[in-house]
């Protein structure tokens, strides 16, 4: 972990998922010290902040992967759907990416992901 990528990751993660690092630290810090900082550094500072793809596209790719992996990823899927909305993705784009994964993860995985998306969309309008 470098100070630079951690700082970049911290700024990006706080703008997209406020409080995520603290929540990870509180939940898992006693089991895996440094995990929260590692997630911020690697996921946000080294991956989401990379050049080559815009943030919206990275989120849509993440949503596709989590959808294809199946319903065990629902918590992560919801966090990434919320992030995609903040990065400029429309509800329709998110829905289409999820539905495309019916070909690869199956209909149950896609329907479960659509249900997760609806939960996020409902929370977003409240």
C-alpha positions as CSV (number, residue, x, y, z in Angstrom):
1,X,0.0,0.0,0.0
2,X,1.4,3.4,-0.9
3,X,0.3,6.7,0.7
4,X,-0.6,8.1,-2.7
5,X,-3.0,5.3,-3.7
6,X,-4.5,5.1,-0.2
7,X,-5.2,8.9,-0.3
8,X,-6.7,8.7,-3.8
9,X,-8.7,5.7,-2.7
10,X,-9.9,7.3,0.5
11,X,-11.2,10.4,-1.4
12,X,-12.9,8.3,-4.0
13,X,-14.5,5.8,-1.6
14,X,-15.8,8.6,0.6
15,X,-17.4,10.3,-2.3
16,X,-19.1,7.2,-3.5
17,X,-19.6,5.1,-0.3
18,X,-19.3,7.5,2.7
19,X,-18.3,5.7,5.9
20,X,-17.4,2.4,4.1
21,X,-13.9,2.2,5.5
22,X,-15.1,2.9,9.0
23,X,-17.8,0.3,8.7
24,X,-15.3,-2.3,7.4
25,X,-12.9,-1.5,10.2
26,X,-15.6,-1.8,12.9
27,X,-17.0,-5.0,11.6
28,X,-13.8,-6.9,10.6
29,X,-10.9,-4.9,12.1
30,X,-10.5,-7.2,15.1
31,X,-10.3,-10.2,12.8
32,X,-8.2,-8.8,10.0
33,X,-6.3,-5.7,11.1
34,X,-5.7,-3.4,8.1
35,X,-8.4,-4.9,5.9
36,X,-10.4,-1.7,5.6
37,X,-7.4,0.3,4.6
38,X,-6.4,-2.4,2.1
39,X,-9.8,-2.3,0.5
40,X,-9.7,1.4,0.1
41,X,-6.2,1.4,-1.2
42,X,-6.6,-1.5,-3.7
43,X,-10.2,-1.3,-4.8
44,X,-10.5,2.4,-5.0
45,X,-7.0,3.8,-5.1
46,X,-5.5,1.2,-7.5
47,X,-8.5,-0.1,-9.4
48,X,-11.4,2.3,-9.6
49,X,-9.1,5.3,-10.0
50,X,-7.1,3.7,-12.9
51,X,-7.0,5.4,-16.3
52,X,-8.4,3.6,-19.3
53,X,-12.0,3.3,-18.3
54,X,-14.3,5.9,-16.8
55,X,-15.8,5.3,-13.4
56,X,-19.3,4.6,-14.8
57,X,-18.0,1.9,-17.1
58,X,-16.0,0.3,-14.2
59,X,-19.1,0.2,-12.1
60,X,-21.2,-1.4,-14.9
61,X,-18.5,-4.0,-15.4
62,X,-18.5,-4.7,-11.6
63,X,-22.3,-5.0,-11.6
64,X,-22.1,-7.5,-14.5
65,X,-19.5,-9.6,-12.7
66,X,-21.4,-9.6,-9.3
67,X,-24.6,-10.5,-11.1
68,X,-23.1,-13.5,-12.9
69,X,-21.6,-14.7,-9.6
70,X,-25.1,-15.0,-8.2
71,X,-27.2,-14.0,-5.2
72,X,-24.4,-14.5,-2.6
73,X,-23.1,-11.1,-3.8
74,X,-26.3,-9.1,-3.0
75,X,-24.7,-6.8,-0.4
76,X,-21.8,-5.9,-2.7
77,X,-24.1,-5.6,-5.7
78,X,-26.2,-3.1,-3.9
79,X,-23.2,-1.0,-2.9
80,X,-21.9,-1.0,-6.5
81,X,-25.3,-0.2,-7.9
82,X,-25.5,2.8,-5.6
83,X,-21.9,3.7,-6.7
84,X,-22.9,3.4,-10.4
85,X,-25.8,5.8,-9.9
86,X,-23.4,8.3,-8.3
87,X,-21.0,7.8,-11.2
88,X,-23.7,8.7,-13.7
89,X,-25.2,5.4,-14.8
90,X,-28.9,5.5,-15.3
91,X,-31.4,2.9,-13.8
92,X,-32.0,1.7,-17.4
93,X,-28.3,1.1,-18.1
94,X,-27.9,-0.8,-14.8
95,X,-31.0,-2.9,-15.6
96,X,-29.7,-3.7,-19.1
97,X,-26.3,-4.7,-17.8
98,X,-27.9,-7.0,-15.2
99,X,-30.3,-8.5,-17.8
100,X,-27.4,-9.2,-20.2
101,X,-25.9,-11.4,-17.5
102,X,-28.9,-13.7,-17.8
103,X,-27.0,-15.3,-20.7
104,X,-23.9,-15.9,-18.5
105,X,-25.1,-16.3,-14.9
106,X,-28.6,-17.6,-15.6
107,X,-32.1,-16.2,-15.2
108,X,-32.2,-16.6,-11.4
109,X,-29.0,-14.6,-10.9
110,X,-30.3,-11.8,-13.2
111,X,-33.7,-11.7,-11.6
112,X,-32.1,-11.6,-8.1
113,X,-29.8,-8.8,-9.2
114,X,-32.7,-6.9,-10.7
115,X,-34.5,-7.2,-7.3
116,X,-31.4,-5.9,-5.6
117,X,-31.3,-3.0,-8.0
118,X,-35.0,-2.2,-7.3
119,X,-34.2,-2.0,-3.6
120,X,-31.4,0.5,-4.3
121,X,-33.5,2.5,-6.7
122,X,-36.3,2.7,-4.1
123,X,-33.8,3.8,-1.4
124,X,-32.4,6.4,-3.8
125,X,-35.8,8.1,-4.3
126,X,-36.6,8.3,-0.6
